[in-house]
């Protein structure tokens, strides 16, 4: 059992190039890798937008970053990402690509991160500062954007989240190792 895990760990190699994290594993199955990718993303609360087994591609819908009280979520990797998600409205979209390269199966992951930008409204006095971003009252704060604000609101690209991409690949790799171990255990019986 330990030897199989050690063998898989020795065969896997993680690489990073231009915002794309990649892990290559010898003797892995493409379909099993796709399934492991879908399960991993689902466990991390991503909703699969597109899964194309034939082309080895999985993409997700944007996932809004976890807040400090959502301790069960695992999409904020690192202190900086955790702080950003708690100060701003952050969302992330993940993409996995599975491909056969020479005698190895390579899985690459790219996570794009965006921040919501809400345009300010003109404030005429400090007593009306609560109306800076919405039509709120002093008693009830809510985000209700005016027509002009809706036109100018949008998501700003923050680049890649390499830490989350690495964590996704690590989880996919562990699932593949566990599947391989189960298959090897069944063969030995």
N, CA and C atoms as an extended XYZ file, in Angstrom:
567
Properties=species:S:1:pos:R:3:atomname:S:1:resname:S:1:resid:I:1 pbc="F F F"
N         0.825       -1.182        0.000 N   UNK     1
C         0.000        0.000        0.000 CA  UNK     1
C         0.878        1.258        0.000 C   UNK     1
N         1.790        1.351        0.942 N   UNK     2
C         2.678        2.501        1.039 CA  UNK     2
C         3.553        2.602       -0.207 C   UNK     2
N         3.964        1.457       -0.737 N   UNK     3
C         4.824        1.445       -1.922 CA  UNK     3
C         4.105        2.038       -3.133 C   UNK     3
N         2.804        1.763       -3.267 N   UNK     4
C         2.030        2.301       -4.381 CA  UNK     4
C         1.948        3.827       -4.285 C   UNK     4
N         1.664        4.333       -3.089 N   UNK     5
C         1.590        5.780       -2.897 CA  UNK     5
C         2.942        6.437       -3.144 C   UNK     5
N         3.996        5.784       -2.691 N   UNK     6
C         5.342        6.301       -2.904 CA  UNK     6
C         5.684        6.313       -4.390 C   UNK     6
N         5.278        5.240       -5.090 N   UNK     7
C         5.523        5.144       -6.526 CA  UNK     7
C         4.790        6.250       -7.271 C   UNK     7
N         3.512        6.469       -6.918 N   UNK     8
C         2.746        7.528       -7.571 CA  UNK     8
C         3.318        8.908       -7.268 C   UNK     8
N         3.751        9.105       -6.050 N   UNK     9
C         4.342       10.394       -5.685 CA  UNK     9
C         5.625       10.638       -6.465 C   UNK     9
N         6.367        9.602       -6.702 N   UNK    10
C         7.608        9.722       -7.448 CA  UNK    10
C         7.374        9.954       -8.924 C   UNK    10
N         6.253        9.461       -9.450 N   UNK    11
C         5.956        9.591      -10.869 CA  UNK    11
C         5.303       10.917      -11.215 C   UNK    11
N         4.721       11.554      -10.247 N   UNK    12
C         4.028       12.815      -10.505 CA  UNK    12
C         5.014       13.968      -10.428 C   UNK    12
N         4.761       14.929      -11.290 N   UNK    13
C         5.638       16.089      -11.263 CA  UNK    13
C         4.778       17.322      -11.512 C   UNK    13
N         4.894       18.309      -10.632 N   UNK    14
C         4.104       19.528      -10.748 CA  UNK    14
C         4.949       20.603      -11.399 C   UNK    14
N         4.329       21.295      -12.359 N   UNK    15
C         5.017       22.352      -13.076 CA  UNK    15
C         4.133       23.589      -13.073 C   UNK    15
N         4.747       24.751      -13.255 N   UNK    16
C         3.985       25.983      -13.385 CA  UNK    16
C         4.542       26.749      -14.559 C   UNK    16
N         3.617       27.160      -15.465 N   UNK    17
C         4.047       27.984      -16.584 CA  UNK    17
C         2.960       29.003      -16.910 C   UNK    17
N         3.307       30.245      -16.912 N   UNK    18
C         2.425       31.356      -17.281 CA  UNK    18
C         1.039       31.272      -16.663 C   UNK    18
N         0.962       31.097      -15.339 N   UNK    19
C        -0.323       31.091      -14.654 CA  UNK    19
C        -1.091       29.791      -14.749 C   UNK    19
N        -0.488       28.768      -15.349 N   UNK    20
C        -1.148       27.474      -15.474 CA  UNK    20
C        -0.352       26.454      -14.677 C   UNK    20
N        -1.006       25.862      -13.687 N   UNK    21
C        -0.373       24.812      -12.888 CA  UNK    21
C        -0.618       23.489      -13.598 C   UNK    21
N         0.352       22.573      -13.524 N   UNK    22
C         0.221       21.295      -14.212 CA  UNK    22
C         0.862       20.191      -13.398 C   UNK    22
N         0.226       19.008      -13.425 N   UNK    23
C         0.795       17.822      -12.812 CA  UNK    23
C         0.749       16.709      -13.864 C   UNK    23
N         1.830       15.961      -13.974 N   UNK    24
C         1.903       14.856      -14.927 CA  UNK    24
C         2.109       13.553      -14.156 C   UNK    24
N         1.297       12.555      -14.499 N   UNK    25
C         1.309       11.281      -13.786 CA  UNK    25
C         1.487       10.156      -14.799 C   UNK    25
N         2.393        9.242      -14.514 N   UNK    26
C         2.579        8.081      -15.374 CA  UNK    26
C         1.479        7.065      -15.093 C   UNK    26
N         1.050        6.357      -16.120 N   UNK    27
C         0.076        5.267      -16.010 CA  UNK    27
C        -1.242        5.705      -15.380 C   UNK    27
N        -1.794        6.812      -15.831 N   UNK    28
C        -3.097        7.268      -15.331 CA  UNK    28
C        -4.115        7.208      -16.461 C   UNK    28
N        -5.363        7.082      -16.107 N   UNK    29
C        -6.464        6.948      -17.046 CA  UNK    29
C        -7.137        8.303      -17.241 C   UNK    29
N        -7.383        8.707      -18.509 N   UNK    30
C        -7.994       10.009      -18.786 CA  UNK    30
C        -9.391       10.129      -18.196 C   UNK    30
N       -10.188        9.097      -18.330 N   UNK    31
C       -11.562        9.133      -17.817 CA  UNK    31
C       -11.554        9.239      -16.298 C   UNK    31
N       -10.684        8.488      -15.646 N   UNK    32
C       -10.569        8.564      -14.186 CA  UNK    32
C       -10.116        9.960      -13.755 C   UNK    32
N        -9.219       10.571      -14.526 N   UNK    33
C        -8.744       11.923      -14.205 CA  UNK    33
C        -9.870       12.939      -14.360 C   UNK    33
N       -10.691       12.796      -15.395 N   UNK    34
C       -11.833       13.689      -15.588 CA  UNK    34
C       -12.828       13.545      -14.432 C   UNK    34
N       -13.104       12.304      -14.040 N   UNK    35
C       -14.020       12.064      -12.926 CA  UNK    35
C       -13.462       12.646      -11.627 C   UNK    35
N       -12.178       12.436      -11.394 N   UNK    36
C       -11.542       12.976      -10.191 CA  UNK    36
C       -11.596       14.505      -10.195 C   UNK    36
N       -11.420       15.115      -11.362 N   UNK    37
C       -11.500       16.567      -11.481 CA  UNK    37
C       -12.897       17.091      -11.187 C   UNK    37
N       -13.906       16.432      -11.745 N   UNK    38
C       -15.293       16.853      -11.503 CA  UNK    38
C       -15.671       16.711      -10.029 C   UNK    38
N       -15.287       15.587       -9.420 N   UNK    39
C       -15.601       15.357       -8.005 CA  UNK    39
C       -14.887       16.389       -7.130 C   UNK    39
N       -13.627       16.637       -7.410 N   UNK    40
C       -12.847       17.603       -6.627 CA  UNK    40
C       -13.468       18.996       -6.700 C   UNK    40
N       -13.776       19.444       -7.903 N   UNK    41
C       -14.375       20.771       -8.060 CA  UNK    41
C       -15.737       20.837       -7.369 C   UNK    41
N       -16.502       19.768       -7.451 N   UNK    42
C       -17.798       19.716       -6.772 CA  UNK    42
C       -17.653       19.788       -5.262 C   UNK    42
N       -16.674       19.086       -4.725 N   UNK    43
C       -16.427       19.121       -3.279 CA  UNK    43
C       -16.012       20.515       -2.807 C   UNK    43
N       -15.389       21.273       -3.696 N   UNK    44
C       -14.969       22.636       -3.358 CA  UNK    44
C       -16.078       23.656       -3.651 C   UNK    44
N       -17.275       23.150       -3.976 N   UNK    45
C       -18.490       23.931       -4.205 CA  UNK    45
C       -18.524       24.677       -5.536 C   UNK    45
N       -17.631       24.346       -6.457 N   UNK    46
C       -17.720       24.882       -7.812 CA  UNK    46
C       -18.852       24.157       -8.529 C   UNK    46
N       -19.558       24.867       -9.405 N   UNK    47
C       -20.594       24.275      -10.235 CA  UNK    47
C       -19.995       24.085      -11.628 C   UNK    47
N       -20.040       22.857      -12.128 N   UNK    48
C       -19.467       22.562      -13.434 CA  UNK    48
C       -20.306       23.237      -14.511 C   UNK    48
N       -19.658       24.030      -15.343 N   UNK    49
C       -20.323       24.708      -16.446 CA  UNK    49
C       -20.237       23.854      -17.706 C   UNK    49
N       -19.048       23.266      -17.946 N   UNK    50
C       -18.843       22.442      -19.135 CA  UNK    50
C       -17.856       21.337      -18.800 C   UNK    50
N       -18.211       20.109      -19.178 N   UNK    51
C       -17.308       18.969      -19.008 CA  UNK    51
C       -17.302       18.200      -20.317 C   UNK    51
N       -16.191       18.248      -21.023 N   UNK    52
C       -16.048       17.586      -22.319 CA  UNK    52
C       -15.001       16.485      -22.184 C   UNK    52
N       -15.468       15.247      -22.001 N   UNK    53
C       -14.569       14.114      -21.789 CA  UNK    53
C       -13.720       13.863      -23.029 C   UNK    53
N       -14.308       14.018      -24.195 N   UNK    54
C       -13.596       13.760      -25.452 CA  UNK    54
C       -12.372       14.655      -25.623 C   UNK    54
N       -12.498       15.916      -25.210 N   UNK    55
C       -11.380       16.865      -25.327 CA  UNK    55
C       -10.636       17.062      -24.013 C   UNK    55
N       -11.063       16.396      -22.946 N   UNK    56
C       -10.381       16.505      -21.656 CA  UNK    56
C       -10.448       17.893      -21.055 C   UNK    56
N       -11.638       18.486      -21.043 N   UNK    57
C       -11.787       19.871      -20.598 CA  UNK    57
C       -12.937       19.992      -19.604 C   UNK    57
N       -12.694       20.684      -18.501 N   UNK    58
C       -13.723       20.998      -17.505 CA  UNK    58
C       -13.610       22.480      -17.174 C   UNK    58
N       -14.745       23.183      -17.193 N   UNK    59
C       -14.762       24.581      -16.739 CA  UNK    59
C       -15.920       24.754      -15.768 C   UNK    59
N       -15.785       25.727      -14.885 N   UNK    60
C       -16.799       25.962      -13.861 CA  UNK    60
C       -17.451       27.318      -14.046 C   UNK    60
N       -18.587       27.470      -13.408 N   UNK    61
C       -19.204       28.781      -13.309 CA  UNK    61
C       -18.435       29.559      -12.240 C   UNK    61
N       -18.510       30.882      -12.263 N   UNK    62
C       -17.817       31.663      -11.226 CA  UNK    62
C       -18.331       31.319       -9.826 C   UNK    62
N       -17.404       31.182       -8.890 N   UNK    63
C       -17.726       30.896       -7.489 CA  UNK    63
C       -17.305       32.097       -6.655 C   UNK    63
N       -18.253       32.676       -5.942 N   UNK    64
C       -17.950       33.821       -5.077 CA  UNK    64
C       -17.109       33.340       -3.909 C   UNK    64
N       -16.052       34.075       -3.573 N   UNK    65
C       -15.111       33.695       -2.520 CA  UNK    65
C       -15.760       33.564       -1.151 C   UNK    65
N       -15.258       32.612       -0.380 N   UNK    66
C       -15.780       32.344        0.959 CA  UNK    66
C       -15.515       33.512        1.894 C   UNK    66
N       -16.438       33.720        2.815 N   UNK    67
C       -16.289       34.740        3.850 CA  UNK    67
C       -15.704       34.089        5.107 C   UNK    67
N       -15.264       34.892        6.056 N   UNK    68
C       -14.580       34.377        7.240 CA  UNK    68
C       -15.419       33.383        8.038 C   UNK    68
N       -16.737       33.510        8.026 N   UNK    69
C       -17.591       32.620        8.807 CA  UNK    69
C       -17.925       31.318        8.071 C   UNK    69
N       -17.521       31.183        6.806 N   UNK    70
C       -17.765       29.966        6.025 CA  UNK    70
C       -16.554       29.040        6.156 C   UNK    70
N       -16.356       28.522        7.350 N   UNK    71
C       -15.176       27.719        7.665 CA  UNK    71
C       -15.117       26.410        6.892 C   UNK    71
N       -16.220       25.926        6.359 N   UNK    72
C       -16.267       24.657        5.631 CA  UNK    72
C       -15.782       24.798        4.190 C   UNK    72
N       -15.630       26.017        3.710 N   UNK    73
C       -15.218       26.242        2.319 CA  UNK    73
C       -13.699       26.288        2.219 C   UNK    73
N       -13.188       25.923        1.048 N   UNK    74
C       -11.731       25.835        0.884 CA  UNK    74
C       -11.237       26.549       -0.372 C   UNK    74
N       -11.920       27.595       -0.802 N   UNK    75
C       -11.508       28.269       -2.029 CA  UNK    75
C       -10.608       29.487       -1.805 C   UNK    75
N       -10.401       29.892       -0.569 N   UNK    76
C        -9.455       30.970       -0.264 CA  UNK    76
C        -8.174       30.339        0.267 C   UNK    76
N        -7.185       30.212       -0.590 N   UNK    77
C        -5.923       29.591       -0.191 CA  UNK    77
C        -4.911       30.697        0.078 C   UNK    77
N        -4.426       30.759        1.300 N   UNK    78
C        -3.445       31.776        1.676 CA  UNK    78
C        -4.098       32.979        2.331 C   UNK    78
N        -3.323       33.662        3.153 N   UNK    79
C        -3.827       34.801        3.925 CA  UNK    79
C        -4.257       35.956        3.023 C   UNK    79
N        -3.508       36.212        1.971 N   UNK    80
C        -3.838       37.333        1.076 CA  UNK    80
C        -5.180       37.099        0.392 C   UNK    80
N        -5.389       35.880       -0.122 N   UNK    81
C        -6.658       35.568       -0.789 CA  UNK    81
C        -7.819       35.595        0.195 C   UNK    81
N        -7.592       35.128        1.413 N   UNK    82
C        -8.627       35.139        2.442 CA  UNK    82
C        -9.012       36.591        2.763 C   UNK    82
N        -8.009       37.452        2.928 N   UNK    83
C        -8.273       38.863        3.243 CA  UNK    83
C        -9.013       39.548        2.100 C   UNK    83
N        -8.585       39.294        0.872 N   UNK    84
C        -9.242       39.906       -0.291 CA  UNK    84
C       -10.706       39.503       -0.374 C   UNK    84
N       -10.994       38.232       -0.170 N   UNK    85
C       -12.370       37.742       -0.269 CA  UNK    85
C       -13.248       38.295        0.851 C   UNK    85
N       -12.651       38.678        1.968 N   UNK    86
C       -13.427       39.229        3.073 CA  UNK    86
C       -13.582       40.746        2.985 C   UNK    86
N       -12.752       41.393        2.186 N   UNK    87
C       -12.854       42.845        2.010 CA  UNK    87
C       -13.618       43.228        0.747 C   UNK    87
N       -13.594       42.367       -0.260 N   UNK    88
C       -14.199       42.652       -1.563 CA  UNK    88
C       -15.092       41.494       -1.982 C   UNK    88
N       -15.889       41.734       -3.004 N   UNK    89
C       -16.634       40.640       -3.631 CA  UNK    89
C       -15.719       40.037       -4.688 C   UNK    89
N       -15.218       38.838       -4.393 N   UNK    90
C       -14.277       38.138       -5.268 CA  UNK    90
C       -14.980       36.908       -5.837 C   UNK    90
N       -14.681       36.581       -7.093 N   UNK    91
C       -15.170       35.319       -7.647 CA  UNK    91
C       -14.051       34.667       -8.453 C   UNK    91
N       -14.130       33.338       -8.527 N   UNK    92
C       -13.096       32.572       -9.233 CA  UNK    92
C       -13.747       31.580      -10.190 C   UNK    92
N       -13.087       31.356      -11.323 N   UNK    93
C       -13.512       30.382      -12.314 CA  UNK    93
C       -12.341       29.430      -12.550 C   UNK    93
N       -12.608       28.128      -12.477 N   UNK    94
C       -11.552       27.128      -12.648 CA  UNK    94
C       -11.703       26.397      -13.982 C   UNK    94
N       -10.560       26.059      -14.579 N   UNK    95
C       -10.527       25.251      -15.801 CA  UNK    95
C        -9.503       24.142      -15.617 C   UNK    95
N        -9.901       22.917      -15.964 N   UNK    96
C        -8.989       21.777      -15.954 CA  UNK    96
C        -8.863       21.250      -17.374 C   UNK    96
N        -7.639       20.919      -17.773 N   UNK    97
C        -7.375       20.288      -19.058 CA  UNK    97
C        -6.616       18.996      -18.800 C   UNK    97
N        -7.117       17.903      -19.368 N   UNK    98
C        -6.482       16.596      -19.224 CA  UNK    98
C        -6.002       16.176      -20.601 C   UNK    98
N        -4.705       15.849      -20.719 N   UNK    99
C        -4.168       15.450      -22.023 CA  UNK    99
C        -3.057       14.420      -21.848 C   UNK    99
N        -2.908       13.595      -22.848 N   UNK   100
C        -1.848       12.586      -22.868 CA  UNK   100
C        -0.619       13.217      -23.512 C   UNK   100
N         0.498       13.236      -22.814 N   UNK   101
C         1.749       13.774      -23.349 CA  UNK   101
C         2.822       12.724      -23.188 C   UNK   101
N         3.247       12.175      -24.334 N   UNK   102
C         4.210       11.068      -24.368 CA  UNK   102
C         3.631        9.900      -23.576 C   UNK   102
N         4.279        9.451      -22.536 N   UNK   103
C         3.780        8.308      -21.762 CA  UNK   103
C         3.163        8.736      -20.432 C   UNK   103
N         2.808       10.008      -20.326 N   UNK   104
C         2.237       10.531      -19.081 CA  UNK   104
C         0.902       11.205      -19.357 C   UNK   104
N         0.065       11.204      -18.342 N   UNK   105
C        -1.185       11.940      -18.394 CA  UNK   105
C        -0.965       13.251      -17.643 C   UNK   105
N        -1.189       14.366      -18.313 N   UNK   106
C        -0.965       15.672      -17.694 CA  UNK   106
C        -2.298       16.371      -17.455 C   UNK   106
N        -2.434       16.906      -16.266 N   UNK   107
C        -3.624       17.647      -15.871 CA  UNK   107
C        -3.170       19.064      -15.548 C   UNK   107
N        -3.745       20.028      -16.251 N   UNK   108
C        -3.398       21.427      -15.976 CA  UNK   108
C        -4.614       22.136      -15.401 C   UNK   108
N        -4.349       23.119      -14.571 N   UNK   109
C        -5.418       23.876      -13.912 CA  UNK   109
C        -5.100       25.363      -13.984 C   UNK   109
N        -6.123       26.119      -14.309 N   UNK   110
C        -6.011       27.564      -14.348 CA  UNK   110
C        -7.217       28.134      -13.613 C   UNK   110
N        -6.979       29.033      -12.668 N   UNK   111
C        -8.060       29.669      -11.907 CA  UNK   111
C        -7.950       31.172      -12.115 C   UNK   111
N        -9.007       31.745      -12.694 N   UNK   112
C        -9.057       33.192      -12.901 CA  UNK   112
C        -9.842       33.833      -11.756 C   UNK   112
N        -9.343       34.970      -11.301 N   UNK   113
C        -9.945       35.660      -10.163 CA  UNK   113
C       -10.406       37.052      -10.613 C   UNK   113
N       -11.613       37.461      -10.133 N   UNK   114
C       -12.168       38.759      -10.474 CA  UNK   114
C       -12.727       39.430       -9.221 C   UNK   114
N       -12.779       40.770       -9.250 N   UNK   115
C       -13.329       41.552       -8.142 CA  UNK   115
C       -14.442       42.439       -8.677 C   UNK   115
N       -15.530       42.532       -7.922 N   UNK   116
C       -16.663       43.362       -8.318 CA  UNK   116
C       -16.335       44.830       -8.093 C   UNK   116
N       -16.611       45.640       -9.100 N   UNK   117
C       -16.403       47.083       -9.010 CA  UNK   117
C       -17.757       47.765       -9.122 C   UNK   117
N       -18.142       48.468       -8.052 N   UNK   118
C       -19.385       49.228       -8.037 CA  UNK   118
C       -19.053       50.710       -8.101 C   UNK   118
N       -19.601       51.421       -9.061 N   UNK   119
C       -19.324       52.863       -9.140 CA  UNK   119
C       -20.023       53.604       -8.008 C   UNK   119
N       -19.382       54.661       -7.558 N   UNK   120
C       -19.929       55.465       -6.464 CA  UNK   120
C       -21.021       56.392       -6.981 C   UNK   120
N       -21.897       56.770       -6.073 N   UNK   121
C       -22.873       57.808       -6.356 CA  UNK   121
C       -22.357       59.097       -5.730 C   UNK   121
N       -22.800       60.227       -6.233 N   UNK   122
C       -22.365       61.498       -5.680 CA  UNK   122
C       -22.992       61.692       -4.296 C   UNK   122
N       -22.150       62.038       -3.323 N   UNK   123
C       -22.607       62.262       -1.958 CA  UNK   123
C       -22.587       63.763       -1.709 C   UNK   123
N       -23.745       64.288       -1.298 N   UNK   124
C       -23.842       65.743       -1.107 CA  UNK   124
C       -23.495       66.184        0.315 C   UNK   124
N       -23.548       65.235        1.276 N   UNK   125
C       -23.180       65.587        2.645 CA  UNK   125
C       -22.719       64.331        3.376 C   UNK   125
N       -22.021       64.528        4.480 N   UNK   126
C       -21.547       63.374        5.243 CA  UNK   126
C       -22.695       62.597        5.860 C   UNK   126
N       -23.817       63.245        6.097 N   UNK   127
C       -24.973       62.551        6.664 CA  UNK   127
C       -25.566       61.551        5.673 C   UNK   127
N       -25.264       61.696        4.410 N   UNK   128
C       -25.796       60.790        3.394 CA  UNK   128
C       -24.712       59.854        2.836 C   UNK   128
N       -23.689       59.632        3.577 N   UNK   129
C       -22.599       58.764        3.126 CA  UNK   129
C       -23.064       57.331        2.911 C   UNK   129
N       -24.108       56.920        3.638 N   UNK   130
C       -24.626       55.569        3.467 CA  UNK   130
C       -25.227       55.366        2.076 C   UNK   130
N       -25.460       56.454        1.343 N   UNK   131
C       -26.027       56.363       -0.005 CA  UNK   131
C       -24.944       56.362       -1.086 C   UNK   131
N       -23.675       56.225       -0.688 N   UNK   132
C       -22.586       56.296       -1.650 CA  UNK   132
C       -22.713       55.244       -2.747 C   UNK   132
N       -23.088       54.018       -2.397 N   UNK   133
C       -23.142       52.947       -3.375 CA  UNK   133
C       -24.562       52.496       -3.702 C   UNK   133
N       -25.532       52.889       -2.920 N   UNK   134
C       -26.885       52.399       -3.161 CA  UNK   134
C       -27.912       53.395       -2.664 C   UNK   134
N       -29.178       53.037       -2.839 N   UNK   135
C       -30.275       53.869       -2.377 CA  UNK   135
C       -30.717       53.428       -0.990 C   UNK   135
N       -29.792       53.179       -0.114 N   UNK   136
C       -30.097       52.716        1.239 CA  UNK   136
C       -30.569       53.876        2.109 C   UNK   136
N       -31.144       53.517        3.227 N   UNK   137
C       -31.517       54.511        4.232 CA  UNK   137
C       -30.574       54.351        5.411 C   UNK   137
N       -30.643       55.252        6.368 N   UNK   138
C       -29.761       55.149        7.529 CA  UNK   138
C       -30.115       53.939        8.385 C   UNK   138
N       -31.345       53.450        8.299 N   UNK   139
C       -31.766       52.288        9.099 CA  UNK   139
C       -31.571       50.963        8.388 C   UNK   139
N       -31.684       50.938        7.069 N   UNK   140
C       -31.615       49.677        6.318 CA  UNK   140
C       -30.587       49.815        5.197 C   UNK   140
N       -29.516       49.060        5.304 N   UNK   141
C       -28.475       49.082        4.286 CA  UNK   141
C       -28.738       47.964        3.280 C   UNK   141
N       -28.851       48.302        2.024 N   UNK   142
C       -29.004       47.305        0.974 CA  UNK   142
C       -28.389       47.835       -0.307 C   UNK   142
N       -27.989       46.941       -1.140 N   UNK   143
C       -27.382       47.342       -2.397 CA  UNK   143
C       -28.473       47.373       -3.457 C   UNK   143
N       -28.855       48.559       -3.848 N   UNK   144
C       -29.805       48.784       -4.931 CA  UNK   144
C       -29.162       49.786       -5.872 C   UNK   144
N       -28.631       49.297       -6.958 N   UNK   145
C       -27.927       50.164       -7.886 CA  UNK   145
C       -28.901       50.911       -8.778 C   UNK   145
N       -28.585       52.171       -9.031 N   UNK   146
C       -29.370       52.971       -9.966 CA  UNK   146
C       -29.018       52.588      -11.397 C   UNK   146
N       -29.795       53.057      -12.368 N   UNK   147
C       -29.549       52.684      -13.771 CA  UNK   147
C       -28.149       53.072      -14.258 C   UNK   147
N       -27.673       54.243      -13.849 N   UNK   148
C       -26.327       54.681      -14.258 CA  UNK   148
C       -25.251       53.788      -13.636 C   UNK   148
N       -25.451       53.416      -12.375 N   UNK   149
C       -24.487       52.542      -11.703 CA  UNK   149
C       -24.466       51.156      -12.342 C   UNK   149
N       -25.622       50.625      -12.701 N   UNK   150
C       -25.685       49.294      -13.340 CA  UNK   150
C       -24.876       49.262      -14.629 C   UNK   150
N       -24.935       50.355      -15.379 N   UNK   151
C       -24.185       50.427      -16.640 CA  UNK   151
C       -22.685       50.370      -16.392 C   UNK   151
N       -22.224       50.999      -15.298 N   UNK   152
C       -20.785       51.096      -15.030 CA  UNK   152
C       -20.244       49.994      -14.119 C   UNK   152
N       -21.122       49.184      -13.502 N   UNK   153
C       -20.674       48.092      -12.621 CA  UNK   153
C       -20.086       46.970      -13.463 C   UNK   153
N       -19.118       46.276      -12.907 N   UNK   154
C       -18.525       45.168      -13.644 CA  UNK   154
C       -17.472       44.436      -12.826 C   UNK   154
N       -16.987       43.352      -13.396 N   UNK   155
C       -15.967       42.530      -12.745 CA  UNK   155
C       -14.602       42.882      -13.307 C   UNK   155
N       -13.660       43.185      -12.428 N   UNK   156
C       -12.290       43.537      -12.802 CA  UNK   156
C       -11.425       42.294      -12.682 C   UNK   156
N       -10.664       41.996      -13.725 N   UNK   157
C        -9.789       40.822      -13.727 CA  UNK   157
C        -8.610       41.043      -12.787 C   UNK   157
N        -8.393       40.116      -11.862 N   UNK   158
C        -7.269       40.190      -10.921 CA  UNK   158
C        -6.145       39.218      -11.280 C   UNK   158
N        -6.294       38.513      -12.384 N   UNK   159
C        -5.253       37.575      -12.803 CA  UNK   159
C        -5.517       36.163      -12.307 C   UNK   159
N        -4.444       35.401      -12.161 N   UNK   160
C        -4.529       33.988      -11.809 CA  UNK   160
C        -4.418       33.775      -10.304 C   UNK   160
N        -5.098       32.750       -9.827 N   UNK   161
C        -4.975       32.318       -8.433 CA  UNK   161
C        -4.215       30.987       -8.452 C   UNK   161
N        -2.885       31.093       -8.471 N   UNK   162
C        -2.034       29.902       -8.577 CA  UNK   162
C        -2.117       29.014       -7.341 C   UNK   162
N        -2.350       29.612       -6.177 N   UNK   163
C        -2.439       28.808       -4.953 CA  UNK   163
C        -3.655       27.893       -4.987 C   UNK   163
N        -4.795       28.414       -5.418 N   UNK   164
C        -5.993       27.579       -5.515 CA  UNK   164
C        -5.832       26.537       -6.621 C   UNK   164
N        -5.226       26.909       -7.730 N   UNK   165
C        -4.991       25.951       -8.816 CA  UNK   165
C        -4.109       24.798       -8.327 C   UNK   165
N        -3.079       25.116       -7.557 N   UNK   166
C        -2.212       24.079       -6.997 CA  UNK   166
C        -2.957       23.169       -6.036 C   UNK   166
N        -3.846       23.755       -5.235 N   UNK   167
C        -4.625       22.958       -4.284 CA  UNK   167
C        -5.597       22.030       -5.016 C   UNK   167
N        -6.213       22.515       -6.086 N   UNK   168
C        -7.128       21.681       -6.877 CA  UNK   168
C        -6.360       20.505       -7.468 C   UNK   168
N        -5.194       20.781       -8.054 N   UNK   169
C        -4.389       19.703       -8.642 CA  UNK   169
C        -3.938       18.697       -7.585 C   UNK   169
N        -3.586       19.178       -6.412 N   UNK   170
C        -3.170       18.297       -5.318 CA  UNK   170
C        -4.310       17.343       -4.940 C   UNK   170
N        -5.515       17.882       -4.866 N   UNK   171
C        -6.677       17.046       -4.513 CA  UNK   171
C        -7.002       16.036       -5.616 C   UNK   171
N        -6.907       16.461       -6.880 N   UNK   172
C        -7.156       15.547       -7.997 CA  UNK   172
C        -6.121       14.429       -7.984 C   UNK   172
N        -4.883       14.796       -7.752 N   UNK   173
C        -3.795       13.812       -7.703 CA  UNK   173
C        -4.017       12.796       -6.579 C   UNK   173
N        -4.467       13.250       -5.413 N   UNK   174
C        -4.747       12.345       -4.292 CA  UNK   174
C        -5.883       11.386       -4.637 C   UNK   174
N        -6.921       11.900       -5.319 N   UNK   175
C        -8.032       11.038       -5.711 CA  UNK   175
C        -7.565        9.971       -6.701 C   UNK   175
N        -6.729       10.351       -7.647 N   UNK   176
C        -6.208        9.379       -8.615 CA  UNK   176
C        -5.323        8.338       -7.933 C   UNK   176
N        -4.542        8.766       -6.959 N   UNK   177
C        -3.691        7.831       -6.213 CA  UNK   177
C        -4.551        6.852       -5.424 C   UNK   177
N        -5.630        7.344       -4.817 N   UNK   178
C        -6.531        6.475       -4.055 CA  UNK   178
C        -7.228        5.483       -4.978 C   UNK   178
N        -7.647        5.936       -6.175 N   UNK   179
C        -8.276        5.040       -7.141 CA  UNK   179
C        -7.291        3.977       -7.601 C   UNK   179
N        -6.061        4.386       -7.865 N   UNK   180
C        -5.026        3.447       -8.305 CA  UNK   180
C        -4.735        2.411       -7.225 C   UNK   180
N        -4.700        2.865       -5.981 N   UNK   181
C        -4.461        1.949       -4.864 CA  UNK   181
C        -5.585        0.941       -4.749 C   UNK   181
N        -6.831        1.403       -4.904 N   UNK   182
C        -7.988        0.504       -4.825 CA  UNK   182
C        -7.933       -0.540       -5.933 C   UNK   182
N        -7.582       -0.137       -7.140 N   UNK   183
C        -7.472       -1.065       -8.258 CA  UNK   183
C        -6.370       -2.080       -7.990 C   UNK   183
N        -5.218       -1.623       -7.476 N   UNK   184
C        -4.113       -2.526       -7.183 CA  UNK   184
C        -4.477       -3.504       -6.068 C   UNK   184
N        -5.220       -3.032       -5.066 N   UNK   185
C        -5.663       -3.914       -3.976 CA  UNK   185
C        -6.601       -4.995       -4.494 C   UNK   185
N        -7.494       -4.632       -5.425 N   UNK   186
C        -8.429       -5.598       -6.001 CA  UNK   186
C        -7.678       -6.646       -6.842 C   UNK   186
N        -6.640       -6.195       -7.552 N   UNK   187
C        -5.856       -7.137       -8.363 CA  UNK   187
C        -5.089       -8.115       -7.498 C   UNK   187
N        -4.638       -7.674       -6.335 N   UNK   188
C        -3.846       -8.542       -5.470 CA  UNK   188
C        -4.701       -9.587       -4.754 C   UNK   188
N        -6.022       -9.368       -4.696 N   UNK   189
C        -6.916      -10.341       -4.046 CA  UNK   189
C        -7.114      -11.459       -4.965 C   UNK   189
